[in-house]
Amino acid sequence: MRLSRYFLPTLKEAPSDAQIVSHQLMLRAGMIKQEAAGIYAWLPLGLRVLNRIEQIVREEQERAGAVELLMPTLQLADLWRESGRYDAYGPEMLRITDRHERELLYGPTNEEMITDIFRGFVKSYKALPLNLFHIQWKFRDERRPRFGVMRGREFLMKDAYSFDIDEASARRAYNRMFVAYLNTFARMGLKAVPMRADTGPIGGDLSHEFIVLADTGESQVFCDKALVEMPAPGPDVDWNDLQAIVDGRTSLYAATEEMHDAAQFESQTAEGDRLTARGIEVGHIFYFGTKYSAPMKAKVAGPDGVDTEVHMGSYGVGVSRLLGAIIEASHDDAGIIWPDAVAPFDVVVINLRASDPSVCEACEAAVEALEKAGKSVLYDDTDERPGGKFATADLIGIPWQLVIGPKGVADGVVELKRRATGEKSTVALAAALEAIG
């Protein structure tokens, strides 16, 4: 992709109302544009990252056995009346009446709708266990939307819903999502710690939030340091027996501010292992039994032929929120530092003299070689000053910078920079390609 033909409206300074680093950098890097309070247009660079995050989430959900569908953003109010949540949910729900006087709502979550879909088609325990997920835009009318995509009103979310014949099976489904989340966030270069959490308006008696530690986190969290150092389980686990993995993490103290018990923290965790930090919630999982299946009569015939209310859980990942969380956890004074797996491009090729045919020829050859190797490339072919090009490349955070100028062409070398470390080397193009991988 040639930068001269791309749409990248970068800013030298962030607007004064952007309070946190991720909001400032997303605006400066031309990733988003605010259209209304808490509502953003996703510009090309931001959309590329959003798509890469979404794909990782999708792959890990499918690896854990979940099946993708897509539900509409508008839902019938009557479904929520069946569950008893329509009046209880609060002013965050955007309620709508259409031209036929039907009461609708812009979905903040989908427990009712997925339960309605399930009860319409699944009649026997033989179809269980079942986990259905989708990745869809949601709306919650926050009283004070702030911090950019970290607390917006419209947001992209992955929500999954499990259906099982009994509590034991449902808890196994919960464990699958617990492990899938650990793997998901690790692939994005994040250390996410599962913490006991309040179930809130979703309901139920078992819930964990997945928290990314960051100095600018929205809330205080308390945990054993060992949880931060634990590697992700990885894909090669026995998906039918995950209890030991879950127990290994939940046996150590970890709680959000709302659930924190200072006395328990001190008694359960050695003083040198106690970690108090700021954190950002990026995922939330719930087991809530028959909270929705009972009032909505979602039943299946059991092995004995008797109709049984299914046990359910729900599992959310803030896909758009993750962009902000990654930036909060990975940036420096010059801009964003994207982990390789979610970066909008793998490499930026910087042409230091776009008026020089030999330099342009060398850049074109480098771009072609990189693309043949399967890399996504942003080619800065603009006539901007070198200093401006370097500043833009650092700001947008692409993992590798390959710099080509007249002197390098004459000497048969390029400059290669790794954005995360700042390390630079002057090497032949072939060596640069090998280093990029």
C-alpha positions as CSV (number, residue, x, y, z in Angstrom):
1,M,0.0,0.0,0.0
2,R,1.5,3.3,-1.1
3,L,1.2,6.0,1.6
4,S,0.7,8.6,-1.2
5,R,-2.6,6.8,-2.1
6,Y,-3.6,5.8,1.5
7,F,-5.9,7.7,3.8
8,L,-3.9,8.4,7.0
9,P,-4.9,11.8,8.5
10,T,-2.3,12.0,11.3
11,L,-2.2,14.9,13.8
12,K,0.8,16.6,15.4
13,E,-1.1,17.2,18.6
14,A,-4.0,15.3,20.2
15,P,-7.2,17.3,20.9
16,S,-7.3,18.7,24.4
17,D,-10.2,16.5,25.5
18,A,-8.3,13.3,24.9
19,Q,-7.3,12.4,28.4
20,I,-5.5,9.0,28.2
21,V,-2.6,7.8,26.0
22,S,-4.6,5.4,23.9
23,H,-7.2,8.0,23.0
24,Q,-4.5,10.6,22.2
25,L,-2.5,8.2,20.0
26,M,-5.5,6.7,18.2
27,L,-6.5,10.3,17.2
28,R,-3.0,11.4,16.3
29,A,-2.3,8.2,14.3
30,G,-5.5,8.8,12.2
31,M,-7.2,5.6,13.4
32,I,-10.5,7.0,14.5
33,K,-12.7,10.1,14.3
34,Q,-15.3,11.0,16.8
35,E,-18.8,11.4,15.3
36,A,-20.7,11.8,18.6
37,A,-20.0,11.3,22.3
38,G,-18.7,7.8,22.6
39,I,-19.2,7.0,18.9
40,Y,-16.3,6.7,16.5
41,A,-15.8,6.2,12.8
42,W,-13.0,3.7,12.2
43,L,-10.5,5.0,9.7
44,P,-8.4,2.7,7.5
45,L,-5.5,2.2,9.8
46,G,-7.7,1.6,12.9
47,L,-9.9,-0.8,10.9
48,R,-6.9,-2.9,9.9
49,V,-6.0,-3.4,13.5
50,L,-9.6,-4.0,14.5
51,N,-9.9,-6.7,11.8
52,R,-6.7,-8.5,13.0
53,I,-7.8,-8.5,16.6
54,E,-11.2,-9.8,15.5
55,Q,-9.6,-12.6,13.6
56,I,-7.5,-13.8,16.5
57,V,-10.6,-13.8,18.7
58,R,-12.5,-15.8,16.1
59,E,-9.8,-18.4,15.7
60,E,-9.5,-19.0,19.4
61,Q,-13.2,-19.3,19.9
62,E,-13.4,-21.8,17.1
63,R,-10.4,-23.7,18.5
64,A,-12.3,-24.0,21.8
65,G,-15.3,-25.4,20.0
66,A,-17.6,-22.4,19.7
67,V,-19.7,-22.0,16.5
68,E,-20.1,-18.5,14.9
69,L,-23.4,-16.9,13.9
70,L,-24.6,-13.3,13.6
71,M,-27.5,-11.8,15.5
72,P,-29.1,-8.4,14.7
73,T,-28.3,-5.3,16.6
74,L,-32.0,-4.5,17.2
75,Q,-33.9,-6.8,19.5
76,L,-37.6,-7.1,20.5
77,A,-38.4,-5.6,23.9
78,D,-40.8,-8.6,24.5
79,L,-37.8,-11.0,24.7
80,W,-36.3,-9.0,27.5
81,R,-39.7,-8.8,29.3
82,E,-39.7,-12.6,29.3
83,S,-36.4,-12.7,31.1
84,G,-37.4,-9.8,33.4
85,R,-34.5,-7.6,32.4
86,Y,-36.3,-5.0,30.2
87,D,-37.2,-2.7,33.1
88,A,-34.3,-3.7,35.3
89,Y,-31.4,-3.1,32.9
90,G,-31.4,0.7,33.4
91,P,-30.9,3.8,31.3
92,E,-27.8,2.4,29.5
93,M,-30.3,0.5,27.3
94,L,-31.3,2.5,24.2
95,R,-35.0,1.9,23.7
96,I,-36.7,2.4,20.3
97,T,-40.2,2.4,18.9
98,D,-40.5,1.7,15.2
99,R,-43.2,3.0,12.8
100,H,-45.5,0.1,13.7
101,E,-45.3,1.0,17.4
102,R,-43.2,-2.1,18.1
103,E,-40.9,-1.7,21.1
104,L,-37.3,-2.5,20.2
105,L,-33.9,-1.9,21.8
106,Y,-30.4,-1.6,20.5
107,G,-28.8,-4.6,22.0
108,P,-26.3,-4.1,24.8
109,T,-25.9,-7.9,25.1
110,N,-27.7,-11.0,23.6
111,E,-28.6,-13.5,26.3
112,E,-32.3,-13.2,25.6
113,M,-32.0,-13.4,21.8
114,I,-29.6,-16.4,21.8
115,T,-31.9,-18.2,24.3
116,D,-34.8,-17.6,21.9
117,I,-32.8,-19.0,19.0
118,F,-31.8,-22.0,21.0
119,R,-35.3,-22.9,22.2
120,G,-36.6,-22.6,18.7
121,F,-34.3,-25.3,17.3
122,V,-32.7,-27.5,20.0
123,K,-35.0,-30.1,21.7
124,S,-32.7,-32.9,22.8
125,Y,-29.7,-33.2,25.1
126,K,-28.0,-35.0,22.2
127,A,-27.3,-31.6,20.6
128,L,-25.4,-30.5,23.7
129,P,-22.9,-29.2,24.6
130,L,-23.3,-26.2,22.4
131,N,-21.6,-22.8,22.3
132,L,-22.6,-20.1,19.9
133,F,-20.8,-16.8,19.4
134,H,-20.8,-13.7,17.3
135,I,-18.8,-10.6,16.8
136,Q,-21.2,-7.6,16.6
137,W,-21.6,-3.9,17.4
138,K,-23.3,-3.2,20.7
139,F,-24.6,0.0,22.2
140,R,-24.7,1.0,25.9
141,D,-25.8,4.6,26.6
142,E,-23.0,5.4,29.1
143,R,-23.7,8.5,31.2
144,R,-20.1,9.8,30.7
145,P,-18.5,8.2,27.7
146,R,-14.8,9.0,27.9
147,F,-11.3,7.7,27.2
148,G,-12.0,7.1,23.5
149,V,-12.7,3.4,22.6
150,M,-12.0,2.4,26.2
151,R,-15.4,3.6,27.4
152,G,-17.5,4.3,24.3
153,R,-21.2,4.0,23.8
154,E,-20.9,2.0,20.5
155,F,-18.4,-0.9,20.6
156,L,-17.5,-4.1,18.9
157,M,-17.8,-7.1,21.1
158,K,-17.4,-10.9,20.9
159,D,-20.1,-12.6,22.9
160,A,-20.5,-16.3,23.2
161,Y,-23.2,-18.3,24.9
162,S,-22.9,-21.9,26.2
163,F,-25.8,-24.4,26.6
164,D,-25.4,-27.6,28.7
165,I,-27.5,-30.3,30.3
166,D,-26.4,-29.7,33.9
167,E,-24.1,-27.6,36.1
168,A,-21.1,-30.0,35.8
169,S,-21.2,-29.8,32.0
170,A,-21.7,-26.0,32.1
171,R,-18.7,-25.5,34.3
172,R,-16.6,-27.5,31.8
173,A,-17.8,-25.1,29.1
174,Y,-16.8,-22.2,31.4
175,N,-13.3,-23.7,31.7
176,R,-13.0,-23.9,27.9
177,M,-13.7,-20.2,27.6
178,F,-11.4,-19.4,30.5
179,V,-8.5,-21.1,28.7
180,A,-9.5,-19.8,25.3
181,Y,-9.3,-16.2,26.7
182,L,-5.8,-16.8,28.2
183,N,-4.6,-17.9,24.7
184,T,-6.5,-15.1,22.9
185,F,-4.9,-12.3,24.9
186,A,-1.4,-13.9,24.8
187,R,-1.5,-14.0,21.0
188,M,-2.0,-10.2,21.1
189,G,1.1,-9.7,23.2
190,L,-1.0,-9.1,26.4
191,K,-0.6,-10.5,29.9
192,A,-4.2,-10.8,31.0
193,V,-4.9,-11.9,34.6
194,P,-8.3,-13.6,35.4
195,M,-9.8,-12.1,38.5
196,R,-12.9,-12.8,40.5
197,A,-15.6,-10.3,39.5
198,D,-19.1,-9.1,40.2
199,T,-21.7,-10.6,37.9
200,G,-23.6,-7.3,37.6
201,P,-26.7,-7.1,35.4
202,I,-25.8,-10.4,33.6
203,G,-26.4,-12.4,36.7
204,G,-25.1,-15.7,38.0
205,D,-22.8,-16.9,40.8
206,L,-19.5,-17.5,38.9
207,S,-17.6,-14.8,37.1
208,H,-14.1,-13.7,36.1
209,E,-12.8,-10.6,34.5
210,F,-9.6,-10.7,32.4
211,I,-7.5,-7.7,33.3
212,V,-4.5,-6.2,31.4
213,L,-2.2,-4.4,33.8
214,A,-1.4,-0.8,32.7
215,D,-0.4,2.3,34.6
216,T,-3.4,4.1,33.1
217,G,-5.9,1.4,33.9
218,E,-9.4,2.4,34.9
219,S,-9.5,0.5,38.2
220,Q,-7.3,-0.9,40.9
221,V,-6.6,-4.6,41.0
222,F,-4.9,-6.9,43.5
223,C,-3.2,-10.2,42.7
224,D,-0.4,-12.7,43.2
225,K,2.6,-11.7,41.1
226,A,2.9,-15.3,39.9
227,L,-0.3,-14.9,37.8
228,V,1.4,-12.2,35.7
229,E,4.4,-14.4,35.0
230,M,2.4,-17.5,34.0
231,P,2.5,-18.4,30.3
232,A,-0.7,-19.0,28.3
233,P,-1.7,-22.7,28.2
234,G,-1.4,-22.7,24.4
235,P,-3.5,-24.6,21.9
236,D,-2.1,-28.1,22.7
237,V,-4.2,-28.7,25.8
238,D,-6.7,-31.4,26.5
239,W,-9.9,-29.4,25.9
240,N,-11.9,-32.1,27.7
241,D,-10.0,-31.7,31.0
242,L,-9.0,-28.2,31.8
243,Q,-9.8,-28.1,35.5
244,A,-6.1,-28.3,36.6
245,I,-5.3,-25.2,34.4
246,V,-8.2,-23.2,35.8
247,D,-7.4,-24.3,39.4
248,G,-3.8,-23.3,39.0
249,R,-4.9,-19.7,38.4
250,T,-8.0,-19.4,40.5
251,S,-6.2,-20.8,43.6
252,L,-4.0,-17.7,43.7
253,Y,-5.5,-14.4,44.9
254,A,-6.7,-12.1,42.2
255,A,-9.6,-9.6,42.5
256,T,-10.9,-6.4,41.2
257,E,-11.4,-3.4,43.5
258,E,-15.1,-4.3,43.9
259,M,-14.4,-7.9,45.0
260,H,-11.2,-7.2,47.0
261,D,-10.8,-8.6,50.5
262,A,-7.7,-7.1,52.1
263,A,-7.6,-9.6,54.9
264,Q,-7.8,-12.6,52.5
265,F,-5.2,-11.0,50.3
266,E,-2.7,-10.7,53.2
267,S,-3.4,-14.2,54.5
268,Q,-3.3,-15.9,51.1
269,T,-0.4,-14.1,49.5
270,A,3.1,-13.7,50.8
271,E,4.1,-10.0,51.2
272,G,6.7,-10.1,48.5
273,D,4.2,-11.6,46.0
274,R,1.4,-9.1,46.5
275,L,0.9,-6.9,43.5
276,T,-1.4,-3.9,43.5
277,A,-1.7,-2.2,40.2
278,R,-4.1,-0.5,37.7
279,G,-5.9,-2.7,35.3
280,I,-8.1,-2.6,32.1
281,E,-10.9,-5.1,31.7
282,V,-10.7,-6.8,28.2
283,G,-12.9,-9.8,28.8
284,H,-15.6,-11.1,31.2
285,I,-17.1,-14.6,31.5
286,F,-20.1,-15.7,33.5
287,Y,-21.9,-19.0,34.5
288,F,-25.5,-18.2,35.4
289,G,-27.2,-21.6,35.4
290,T,-30.9,-21.3,34.5
291,K,-31.3,-17.6,35.0
292,Y,-32.5,-17.2,31.4
293,S,-33.6,-20.7,30.4
294,A,-36.1,-21.0,33.3
295,P,-38.2,-17.8,32.6
296,M,-37.8,-18.3,28.8
297,K,-38.6,-22.0,28.9
298,A,-35.5,-23.2,27.1
299,K,-35.6,-26.9,27.7
300,V,-34.3,-30.1,26.2
301,A,-35.4,-33.7,26.6
302,G,-32.8,-35.4,28.9
303,P,-31.6,-39.0,28.7
304,D,-34.7,-40.0,30.7
305,G,-37.0,-38.2,28.3
306,V,-37.9,-35.5,30.9
307,D,-37.7,-31.9,29.8
308,T,-34.8,-30.1,31.6
309,E,-33.9,-26.4,31.7
310,V,-30.5,-25.9,30.2
311,H,-27.6,-24.4,32.1
312,M,-26.0,-21.4,30.4
313,G,-23.0,-19.2,30.5
314,S,-22.0,-16.1,28.6
315,Y,-18.5,-14.9,27.6
316,G,-17.6,-11.4,26.3
317,V,-14.5,-9.9,24.8
318,G,-14.3,-6.2,24.1
319,V,-12.8,-6.3,20.6
320,S,-12.7,-2.6,19.9
321,R,-11.7,-1.9,23.5
322,L,-8.7,-4.2,23.0
323,L,-7.1,-1.6,20.7
324,G,-7.0,0.9,23.5
325,A,-5.8,-1.6,26.0
326,I,-2.9,-2.8,23.8
327,I,-1.8,0.8,23.2
328,E,-2.0,1.6,27.0
329,A,0.2,-1.4,27.6
330,S,2.6,-0.9,24.6
331,H,3.7,2.7,23.7
332,D,6.5,5.2,24.2
333,D,6.9,8.9,23.9
334,A,7.1,8.6,20.1
335,G,3.9,6.7,19.6
336,I,2.3,3.2,19.4
337,I,4.3,0.0,19.6
338,W,2.1,-2.7,18.0
339,P,2.7,-6.3,18.8
340,D,3.4,-8.2,15.6
341,A,0.1,-10.2,15.6
342,V,-2.2,-7.1,15.6
343,A,-0.1,-4.5,13.7
344,P,-1.9,-2.8,10.8
345,F,1.1,-3.6,8.5
346,D,4.1,-5.8,9.2
347,V,6.7,-3.4,7.6
348,V,6.9,0.2,6.5
349,V,9.4,0.9,3.7
350,I,10.6,4.5,3.9
351,N,11.9,6.1,0.7
352,L,14.3,8.9,1.8
353,R,14.4,10.5,-1.7
354,A,11.2,10.0,-3.7
355,S,12.6,12.1,-6.5
356,D,15.6,9.7,-7.1
357,P,14.8,7.0,-9.6
358,S,17.4,4.6,-8.3
359,V,16.0,4.9,-4.7
360,C,12.5,4.4,-6.0
361,E,13.6,1.3,-7.9
362,A,15.3,-0.1,-4.8
363,C,12.2,0.6,-2.7
364,E,9.9,-1.1,-5.3
365,A,12.1,-4.1,-5.3
366,A,12.0,-4.3,-1.5
367,V,8.2,-4.0,-1.4
368,E,7.9,-6.7,-4.0
369,A,10.2,-9.0,-2.1
370,L,8.4,-8.4,1.2
371,E,5.0,-9.0,-0.3
372,K,6.2,-12.2,-2.0
373,A,7.3,-13.3,1.5
374,G,3.7,-12.8,2.7
375,K,4.3,-9.5,4.5
376,S,1.8,-6.6,4.5
377,V,3.7,-3.5,3.5
378,L,3.1,0.3,3.8
379,Y,5.3,2.1,1.4
380,D,6.1,5.7,2.3
381,D,6.6,7.1,-1.2
382,T,5.6,10.7,-0.2
383,D,7.9,13.7,-0.6
384,E,7.8,14.5,3.1
385,R,11.1,15.3,4.9
386,P,12.9,12.3,6.3
387,G,12.3,13.5,9.9
388,G,8.6,13.7,9.2
389,K,8.6,10.2,7.7
390,F,10.4,8.7,10.7
391,A,8.0,10.5,13.1
392,T,5.0,9.1,11.3
393,A,6.5,5.6,11.2
394,D,7.1,5.7,15.0
395,L,3.7,7.2,15.7
396,I,1.7,4.5,13.9
397,G,3.8,1.8,15.5
398,I,4.5,-0.6,12.6
399,P,6.9,-3.3,13.9
400,W,9.6,-3.0,11.3
401,Q,10.9,0.0,9.5
402,L,13.0,-0.5,6.3
403,V,14.8,2.7,5.3
404,I,16.3,3.2,1.8
405,G,18.1,6.3,0.7
406,P,20.7,7.3,-2.0
407,K,23.8,6.4,0.1
408,G,22.3,3.0,1.0
409,V,21.5,2.3,-2.7
410,A,25.1,3.2,-3.6
411,D,26.5,0.9,-0.9
412,G,24.0,-1.9,-1.6
413,V,22.5,-1.7,1.9
414,V,19.3,-0.7,3.8
415,E,18.7,0.4,7.3
416,L,16.4,-1.8,9.4
417,K,14.8,-0.7,12.6
418,R,12.8,-2.7,15.1
419,R,10.1,-0.4,16.5
420,A,9.7,-2.1,19.8
421,T,13.4,-1.9,20.8
422,G,14.7,1.0,18.6
423,E,17.5,-1.3,17.5
424,K,18.9,-0.3,14.1
425,S,21.2,-2.2,11.7
426,T,22.6,-1.5,8.3
427,V,22.5,-4.6,6.2
428,A,22.0,-6.0,2.7
429,L,18.3,-6.2,1.6
430,A,18.5,-10.0,1.7
431,A,19.6,-9.9,5.4
432,A,16.9,-7.4,6.2
433,L,14.3,-9.7,4.7
434,E,15.6,-12.7,6.6
435,A,15.5,-10.7,9.9
436,I,11.9,-9.6,9.3
437,G,11.0,-13.3,8.8
